[in-house]
Amino acid sequence: MERIKKKVALHNLGCKVNAYETEAMEQILKNAGYEIVDFEPGADIYIINTCTVTNIADRKSRQMLHKAKKMNPDAIVVAAGCYAETGEDRINKDDTIDIIVGNNKKRDILSILEEYYGKNDAKSIREKVDARIDINHTSEYEEMTLEQMHEHTRAYIKVQDGCNQFCSYCIIPYARGRVRSRKINDIKKEVTAIADKGFKEVVITGIHVSSYGVDFGEDRERLIDVIETAASVDGIERVRLSSLEPRIITKEFMDRLSHIKEICPHFHLSLQSGCDTVLKRMNRKYTTAEYLEGCRCIRNIFPNAAITTDIIVGFPGETETEFNTTLSFAREVGFAEIHVFKYSKRQGTVAAAMENQVDDLLKAERSRKLIELEYELRKDYRNRFLGENKEVLFEQSEIIDGTQYYTGFTKEYVKIAAASEENLTNRIIDIKVKEIYNHEILLAEM
């Protein structure tokens, strides 16, 4: 097969970690002379970085793989990532897939393609290449670095992979393996390179970022050390955290965080249920009392911090009383935002085999009620900022009611719009908030 100037299209499904790895593979290929093209007909190679968090995610992954082959039957189709790890039987039998790339092998995408070319140069019938390791028995962190970001103001920095939690509804520990942490010097190098390119904000992310460093042993770096390191880099003015485990919020953690002026007071603490009996069935390793104490710790240091969360409704066995307990707890916490999910059975998990699965219509009704509460809480939180001066990192221009605005986010990740004919992109400006537009965006004056 001719390998010069091959056209490669990449498509990402799933989380920010997947997005980071997709961009890293794209840069590896681009640096090697491949031409990066849109995910449309005409590419020679299609790489789909798949997701497996739910059965629906599996189906979407299959659909995208099949779509790629339909766009060009002669193209090489690569199934990478989490579905490639958990959908083994289907993937092995799927004739649309030419190459399987597991997690911890994405950095080897060039050599994997070369292996495929070597096997199939002179063959009319292609031989599939399977590049997977036993992800559940590796302790190696897959080092990948981004030289450029698709976003222009905010850079995501992956610092760990894997998860040791084994929540009863979640397949991710089987797709991503155990916790593996990135060396802190490698993190600092990437943050420094990102700052040199003009990025002002970095987002610390991972599969279970709160577990950073547990694989290093006692008296070694932890997540707070990563945060302090990122904040110390010249040019970085904001450090934001991705989803956190509630138990990481301790007095010691918050005390050290309080001395980092670059930290964004936006804490996404994954809750999943506001009822202790449901949390126990989920195998979540905290109680609502512990969660609430964590919220108090945050607000002792950052009184107006945005505390956001995820909540699953309709988990197996969830009664009306348990659901109402979750509603009451969400109101007590006073979340700035709630991501509401209807429980989706994921084959291969403990929860999928549980009795008393909740009816879909009842899930939908509970979802509607929680979304109504979320809307109320979100509005209440944003009302706090009316008349206040807020520091905004502007990202892009938008037309609102026929007028050009620039939009960006506060440190609390509240969206702000300011009318301006001047380009405000990637500038941090202190402006006064004057009103709420369309229940979501805060309008401000320069």
Secondary structure, 3 states (H helix, E strand, C coil): CCCCCCEEEEEECCCHHHHHHHHHHHHHHHHCCCEEECCCCCCCEEEEEECCCCHHHHHHHHHHHHHHHHHCCCCEEEEEEHHHHHCHHHHHHCCCCCEEECCCCHHHHHHHHHHHHHHHCCCCCCCCEEECCCHHHCCCCCCCCCCCCCCCCEEEEEEEECCCCCCCCCCHHHHHCCCEECCHHHHHHHHHHHHHCCCCEEEEEECCHHHCCHHHCCCCCCHHHHHHHHHCCCCCCEEEECCECHHHCCHHHHHHHCCCCCECCEEEECCECCCHHHHHHHCCCCCHHHHHHHHHHHHHHCCCCEEEEEEEECCCCCCHHHHHHHHHHHHHHCCCEEEEEECCCCCCCCHHHCCCCCCHHHHHHHHHHHHHHHHHHHHHHHHCCCCCEEEEEEEEEEEECCEEEEEEECCCCCEEEEECCCCCCCCEEEEEEEEEECCCEEEEEC
